[in-house]
Amino acid sequence: MTRVLLVTNDFPPTLGGIQSYLRDFVAALNPADTVVFASTQNKHAAAQFDAAQDYRVIRWPRKIMLPTPATTREMCRIIQREKIDTVWFGAAAPLGLMAKAAREAGATHIVATTHGHEVGWAMIPGARQLLARIGAHCDVITYISEYTLKRIRGAFGEHPHYAALPSGVDTEAFRPLTHPGTEFRGQTPQVVCVSRLVRRKGQDALIKVWPEVREHFPTAELSIVGDGPYARGLKKLAQHTEGVTLTGRTSVSRMRELIASADIFVMPARTRLGGIDVEGLGIVYLEAQASGVPVIAGDSGGAPETLTPDSGIVVDGRDLEELASAIITLLGDPQRRARMGRAGREHAVTVWSSQRMSEQLRTVLKV
C-alpha cells in the first residue's frame, strides 16, 4: 500500500475551513498507511485530539510551521523513518517549498493543495516566484474551483498536473428536514447566513437590505451564524434593525438545524482588495443545497460554481437592490423555493458528495 504523509499548518483541534477540509479528507484514507505532520497550537488539546485518531499524528512544537531548515530536516526524517511514498502538502503555500527536499528524502509522489489564498499570492511578484518554485517540484497541484485554477495556474507553471479537489459535503449529515406544507418552514419567514464574520462574506449587505425585506414580509427573521473579526461591526450595524439576530458561534449540530430550517440561505460574498480577497468556493452553499434549501450566492470567485440555475440565484454582492429583490422574490414564491430545494439536494448528492470527493483524493494521492 502507498504510505502518505500529510504536512500541514492547518489541522484540528484548531478550528477553521482548511482544518475541517483536511480532517475530513484524511478520514477517508487508510489510517495504517497515513501519517500527519502538523503544527501545535495548543499542546494539551492537540494531545487529546491526536490520541483519538486511528492514524499517527506527529506534532512540530511550534504554533506556525514554516519551511525552515529545521522543519525540512524533521519532515525528511519522517519520510525516511515511516517509508513514505506520497507527500501531501495540505496548503501549497508556503510549505510546498519543501517539495524538493521531500523527493530527495525518498518520496516518489508530491501533491500540494490550494484553497484560494494562493490567488492573492499569484498577484504579488515575490510571492508569485515562490509559487513557481513550488510548482516546479510538485507532481500534482489540486484546486477547489475553476476560478481559482484560472488565477493560479500561470504562477505555479505547467510542470505539475492539475486536479480538482473541492470540499465534499456530507449529504447524510446535511439533509432536508421534514416540514409542514405551509408557505414557510416555520411560523415566520427565515433567512439564514452561516459563515465566518469577515467583510468578504457580505453579512453587512444583508443587514442593510433587511428593512426593505420586512416592508414586504414584516415578520421575516434574519439569522447570521458564526464568529470572526467583523462581529463587532456587524453588531453595531444591526443594533437598530428589527428582525436580525447574530447568534455567534454555535455547535455543528445547531448550525445544521439552522440551515435546514431556513426558507432561504444567503451569503452575498463579494471580491475585495482588487481581487486579493476572494471566495475560493464556499462549502456552506453546498451544505445548504444538501439540506434542500434554495441559495442566494454572491458572485465572488468560485462561489457561482456551487449552484445551478435550478438550485440558486447568483447576485452581485455589492448591489443592495439586486440582493433585496432576490430575497423578496423567493420569499414570495413558495413553489419555486420548493423546486429549488429539491434541485439543490439532487445537485449536492450527485456532484458534490464527500464520498465522490474522497474517491478523487485517493486517485490524486495514488492510494
C-alpha positions as CSV (number, residue, x, y, z in Angstrom):
1,M,0.0,0.0,0.0
2,T,1.1,3.6,-0.7
3,R,2.1,5.4,2.5
4,V,1.0,9.0,2.8
5,L,2.4,11.9,4.8
6,L,0.3,15.0,5.2
7,V,2.4,18.1,6.0
8,T,0.2,20.9,7.3
9,N,0.0,24.1,9.3
10,D,-3.8,23.7,9.5
11,F,-5.1,20.8,11.4
12,P,-7.6,20.1,14.3
13,P,-8.2,20.7,17.1
14,T,-7.7,24.2,15.7
15,L,-10.9,25.4,14.1
16,G,-11.1,26.7,10.5
17,G,-12.1,25.9,6.9
18,I,-8.8,24.3,5.9
19,Q,-8.6,22.4,9.1
20,S,-12.0,20.8,8.5
21,Y,-11.2,20.2,4.9
22,L,-8.1,18.2,5.7
23,R,-9.6,16.4,8.7
24,D,-12.5,15.1,6.6
25,F,-10.2,14.0,3.7
26,V,-7.7,12.3,6.0
27,A,-10.6,10.3,7.5
28,A,-11.1,8.8,4.0
29,L,-7.6,7.3,3.9
30,N,-6.4,4.0,5.3
31,P,-5.2,5.0,8.8
32,A,-2.5,2.3,8.9
33,D,-0.8,4.0,5.9
34,T,-1.3,7.6,6.9
35,V,0.9,10.0,8.9
36,V,0.2,13.6,9.7
37,F,3.0,16.1,10.4
38,A,1.3,19.2,11.9
39,S,2.0,22.4,13.9
40,T,0.8,22.7,17.6
41,Q,-1.5,25.5,18.5
42,N,-2.4,24.1,21.9
43,K,-0.3,21.3,23.3
44,H,-2.9,19.8,25.6
45,A,-5.8,20.0,23.1
46,A,-3.6,18.6,20.3
47,A,-2.6,15.6,22.5
48,Q,-6.2,14.8,23.3
49,F,-7.2,15.1,19.6
50,D,-4.3,13.0,18.4
51,A,-4.9,10.2,20.9
52,A,-8.4,9.8,19.5
53,Q,-7.3,9.2,15.9
54,D,-6.6,5.9,14.2
55,Y,-3.8,7.4,12.2
56,R,-0.5,8.7,13.6
57,V,0.0,12.5,14.2
58,I,3.5,13.9,14.7
59,R,3.5,17.4,16.1
60,W,6.0,20.1,15.3
61,P,6.3,22.0,18.6
62,R,5.6,25.4,17.1
63,K,2.3,27.3,16.6
64,I,3.3,28.1,13.0
65,M,5.1,25.6,10.8
66,L,7.3,27.3,8.2
67,P,9.6,25.7,5.6
68,T,12.7,26.4,7.7
69,P,15.8,24.1,7.6
70,A,14.8,22.6,10.9
71,T,11.2,21.8,9.7
72,T,12.6,20.4,6.5
73,R,15.0,18.1,8.3
74,E,12.3,16.8,10.5
75,M,10.0,16.2,7.6
76,C,12.7,14.3,5.8
77,R,13.4,12.2,8.9
78,I,9.7,11.3,9.0
79,I,9.7,10.4,5.3
80,Q,12.6,8.0,5.7
81,R,11.5,6.5,9.1
82,E,7.9,5.9,8.0
83,K,8.9,4.8,4.5
84,I,6.6,7.4,2.9
85,D,5.7,7.2,-0.8
86,T,3.4,10.2,-1.2
87,V,3.9,13.6,0.5
88,W,0.8,15.8,0.5
89,F,1.2,19.5,1.5
90,G,-2.2,20.5,2.9
91,A,-1.7,24.0,1.8
92,A,0.7,24.6,-1.1
93,A,2.0,27.9,0.1
94,P,4.4,28.1,1.9
95,L,5.1,24.5,3.0
96,G,5.2,23.3,-0.6
97,L,8.6,25.0,-0.8
98,M,9.8,21.7,0.9
99,A,8.7,19.6,-2.0
100,K,12.2,19.3,-3.5
101,A,13.6,18.1,-0.1
102,A,10.7,15.6,0.2
103,R,11.6,14.0,-3.1
104,E,15.3,13.9,-2.2
105,A,14.3,12.1,1.1
106,G,12.7,9.3,-0.9
107,A,9.1,10.4,-1.6
108,T,8.1,9.4,-5.1
109,H,4.9,11.4,-5.5
110,I,4.3,15.1,-4.3
111,V,0.9,16.7,-4.1
112,A,0.1,20.3,-3.0
113,T,-3.4,21.5,-2.3
114,T,-4.6,25.1,-2.9
115,H,-7.6,26.7,-1.1
116,G,-8.0,30.2,-2.5
117,H,-5.4,32.4,-0.7
118,E,-2.9,31.4,-3.4
119,V,-4.9,33.7,-5.7
120,G,-3.5,36.7,-3.7
121,W,0.0,35.2,-3.7
122,A,-0.2,34.9,-7.5
123,M,-0.8,38.7,-7.8
124,I,2.4,39.7,-5.9
125,P,5.6,39.4,-7.8
126,G,7.8,38.0,-5.0
127,A,5.2,35.5,-3.8
128,R,4.5,34.5,-7.4
129,Q,8.1,33.4,-7.7
130,L,7.7,31.2,-4.7
131,L,4.6,29.6,-6.2
132,A,6.7,28.9,-9.3
133,R,9.3,27.1,-7.2
134,I,6.6,25.0,-5.6
135,G,5.1,24.1,-8.9
136,A,8.4,23.0,-10.3
137,H,8.8,20.3,-7.7
138,C,5.2,19.0,-7.3
139,D,3.6,16.3,-9.4
140,V,0.0,17.5,-8.7
141,I,-1.5,20.8,-7.7
142,T,-5.1,20.5,-6.5
143,Y,-7.6,23.3,-6.8
144,I,-11.1,24.0,-5.4
145,S,-12.8,25.8,-8.3
146,E,-12.3,26.6,-11.9
147,Y,-12.0,30.3,-10.9
148,T,-9.0,29.6,-8.6
149,L,-7.4,27.4,-11.2
150,K,-7.5,30.1,-13.8
151,R,-6.0,32.6,-11.3
152,I,-3.1,30.4,-10.0
153,R,-2.1,28.2,-13.0
154,G,0.2,30.7,-14.6
155,A,2.0,31.2,-11.2
156,F,2.6,27.5,-10.5
157,G,3.5,26.8,-14.1
158,E,2.9,23.9,-16.5
159,H,5.1,21.3,-14.8
160,P,2.5,19.8,-12.4
161,H,-0.7,18.1,-13.3
162,Y,-3.8,20.0,-12.0
163,A,-6.7,18.1,-10.3
164,A,-10.0,19.4,-8.9
165,L,-10.3,18.6,-5.2
166,P,-13.0,20.8,-3.7
167,S,-14.6,20.1,-0.4
168,G,-17.3,17.4,-0.4
169,V,-20.5,17.8,1.5
170,D,-21.7,15.1,3.9
171,T,-25.1,14.5,2.4
172,E,-26.2,12.4,5.3
173,A,-25.4,15.0,8.0
174,F,-26.8,17.8,5.8
175,R,-30.2,16.7,4.6
176,P,-33.7,18.2,4.3
177,L,-35.9,18.4,7.4
178,T,-39.5,17.2,7.2
179,H,-41.7,20.2,7.5
180,P,-45.4,21.0,7.0
181,G,-46.6,22.0,3.6
182,T,-47.1,25.6,4.6
183,E,-45.9,28.8,2.9
184,F,-42.8,29.0,5.3
185,R,-41.0,26.3,7.1
186,G,-41.5,27.9,10.5
187,Q,-44.1,30.3,11.8
188,T,-42.3,33.3,10.2
189,P,-40.0,33.6,7.1
190,Q,-36.5,32.5,7.9
191,V,-33.3,33.6,6.1
192,V,-30.0,32.3,7.3
193,C,-26.4,33.1,6.6
194,V,-23.7,30.8,8.1
195,S,-20.0,31.8,7.7
196,R,-17.0,33.4,9.4
197,L,-17.7,37.0,10.1
198,V,-15.4,38.8,7.7
199,R,-16.1,41.6,5.2
200,R,-15.8,39.4,2.1
201,K,-18.9,37.3,3.1
202,G,-21.3,40.2,2.8
203,Q,-23.3,39.9,6.1
204,D,-23.4,43.7,6.3
205,A,-25.2,43.8,3.0
206,L,-27.9,41.5,4.4
207,I,-28.4,43.7,7.4
208,K,-28.6,46.8,5.2
209,V,-31.4,45.3,3.0
210,W,-33.3,43.8,5.9
211,P,-35.6,46.8,6.5
212,E,-36.7,46.6,2.8
213,V,-37.3,42.9,3.1
214,R,-39.5,43.5,6.2
215,E,-41.6,46.0,4.3
216,H,-42.8,43.1,2.2
217,F,-42.6,40.4,4.9
218,P,-43.0,42.2,8.3
219,T,-42.2,39.1,10.4
220,A,-39.2,37.9,8.4
221,E,-36.2,36.9,10.5
222,L,-32.5,37.0,9.5
223,S,-30.1,34.8,11.4
224,I,-26.4,35.5,11.0
225,V,-24.5,32.5,12.3
226,G,-20.7,32.5,13.0
227,D,-17.9,34.5,14.6
228,G,-15.0,36.4,13.4
229,P,-13.2,39.8,13.3
230,Y,-16.2,41.6,11.8
231,A,-18.5,40.6,14.6
232,R,-18.3,43.9,16.5
233,G,-19.0,46.0,13.3
234,L,-22.0,43.8,12.4
235,K,-23.5,44.0,15.8
236,K,-23.3,47.8,15.7
237,L,-24.8,47.8,12.3
238,A,-27.7,45.6,13.4
239,Q,-28.5,47.1,16.7
240,H,-31.3,49.3,15.4
241,T,-32.5,46.8,12.7
242,E,-35.5,44.7,13.7
243,G,-35.6,41.0,12.8
244,V,-31.8,40.5,12.8
245,T,-30.1,38.0,15.1
246,L,-26.4,37.4,15.4
247,T,-26.1,34.0,17.0
248,G,-22.3,33.9,17.4
249,R,-20.6,30.6,17.1
250,T,-22.8,27.6,17.5
251,S,-22.4,23.8,17.7
252,V,-22.2,21.9,14.4
253,S,-25.5,20.2,15.2
254,R,-27.2,23.5,15.8
255,M,-25.7,25.0,12.7
256,R,-27.1,22.1,10.6
257,E,-30.5,22.7,12.2
258,L,-30.5,26.4,11.4
259,I,-29.6,25.8,7.8
260,A,-32.1,23.1,7.2
261,S,-34.9,25.1,8.8
262,A,-34.3,28.2,6.6
263,D,-36.6,29.2,3.8
264,I,-33.5,30.7,2.0
265,F,-29.8,30.5,2.6
266,V,-28.0,33.7,1.6
267,M,-24.3,34.6,1.6
268,P,-23.7,37.6,-0.8
269,A,-19.9,37.2,-1.0
270,R,-18.1,39.9,-2.9
271,T,-14.4,40.2,-4.0
272,R,-12.3,42.7,-2.2
273,L,-8.9,44.4,-2.3
274,G,-8.6,44.4,-6.1
275,G,-9.1,40.6,-6.3
276,I,-6.8,39.5,-3.5
277,D,-9.6,38.7,-1.1
278,V,-11.9,36.4,-3.0
279,E,-14.3,33.5,-2.2
280,G,-12.5,30.4,-3.4
281,L,-15.6,28.2,-3.4
282,G,-18.0,28.3,-0.4
283,I,-18.8,24.9,1.2
284,V,-21.8,26.4,3.0
285,Y,-23.6,26.9,-0.3
286,L,-23.3,23.1,-0.8
287,E,-24.4,22.3,2.7
288,A,-27.5,24.4,2.2
289,Q,-28.3,22.7,-1.1
290,A,-27.8,19.3,0.5
291,S,-30.3,20.4,3.2
292,G,-32.9,21.1,0.5
293,V,-32.7,24.9,0.9
294,P,-32.6,27.4,-2.0
295,V,-29.5,29.5,-2.1
296,I,-28.6,33.1,-3.0
297,A,-24.8,33.4,-3.6
298,G,-22.6,36.3,-4.2
299,D,-20.6,36.4,-7.5
300,S,-17.2,36.3,-5.9
301,G,-14.6,33.9,-7.2
302,G,-15.7,30.3,-7.3
303,A,-19.0,30.8,-5.4
304,P,-21.2,30.7,-8.6
305,E,-19.8,27.2,-9.4
306,T,-21.5,25.7,-6.4
307,L,-25.0,26.4,-7.8
308,T,-27.1,25.5,-10.8
309,P,-29.8,27.9,-12.2
310,D,-32.4,25.4,-10.8
311,S,-31.0,25.4,-7.3
312,G,-30.0,29.0,-6.6
313,I,-29.5,32.6,-7.7
314,V,-26.2,34.4,-8.1
315,V,-26.2,38.2,-7.3
316,D,-23.7,41.0,-7.3
317,G,-22.8,41.0,-3.7
318,R,-22.2,44.8,-3.9
319,D,-25.6,45.6,-5.4
320,L,-28.1,46.0,-2.5
321,E,-31.0,46.5,-4.8
322,E,-30.3,43.2,-6.6
323,L,-29.8,41.4,-3.3
324,A,-33.1,42.7,-1.8
325,S,-35.0,41.8,-4.9
326,A,-33.7,38.2,-5.0
327,I,-34.7,37.7,-1.3
328,I,-38.1,39.3,-1.7
329,T,-38.9,37.4,-4.9
330,L,-38.0,34.0,-3.4
331,L,-39.9,34.6,-0.1
332,G,-42.9,35.4,-2.2
333,D,-42.8,32.2,-4.3
334,P,-43.0,29.0,-2.1
335,Q,-43.5,26.7,-5.1
336,R,-40.2,28.0,-6.7
337,R,-38.4,27.6,-3.4
338,A,-39.6,24.0,-3.1
339,R,-38.4,23.3,-6.6
340,M,-35.0,24.9,-6.0
341,G,-34.7,22.9,-2.7
342,R,-35.2,19.6,-4.5
343,A,-32.9,20.5,-7.3
344,G,-30.2,21.6,-4.8
345,R,-30.4,18.3,-2.9
346,E,-30.0,16.3,-6.1
347,H,-27.1,18.6,-7.2
348,A,-25.3,18.1,-3.9
349,V,-25.7,14.4,-3.8
350,T,-24.8,13.7,-7.4
351,V,-21.9,16.2,-7.9
352,W,-20.6,17.3,-4.5
353,S,-20.9,14.4,-2.1
354,S,-18.0,13.6,0.3
355,Q,-17.8,10.1,-1.0
356,R,-17.3,11.3,-4.5
357,M,-14.6,13.8,-3.5
358,S,-12.8,11.2,-1.3
359,E,-12.5,8.9,-4.3
360,Q,-10.9,11.8,-6.2
361,L,-8.5,12.3,-3.3
362,R,-7.4,8.7,-3.4
363,T,-6.8,8.9,-7.1
364,V,-4.7,12.1,-6.7
365,L,-2.6,10.5,-3.9
366,K,-2.2,7.2,-5.7
367,V,-3.6,5.2,-2.9
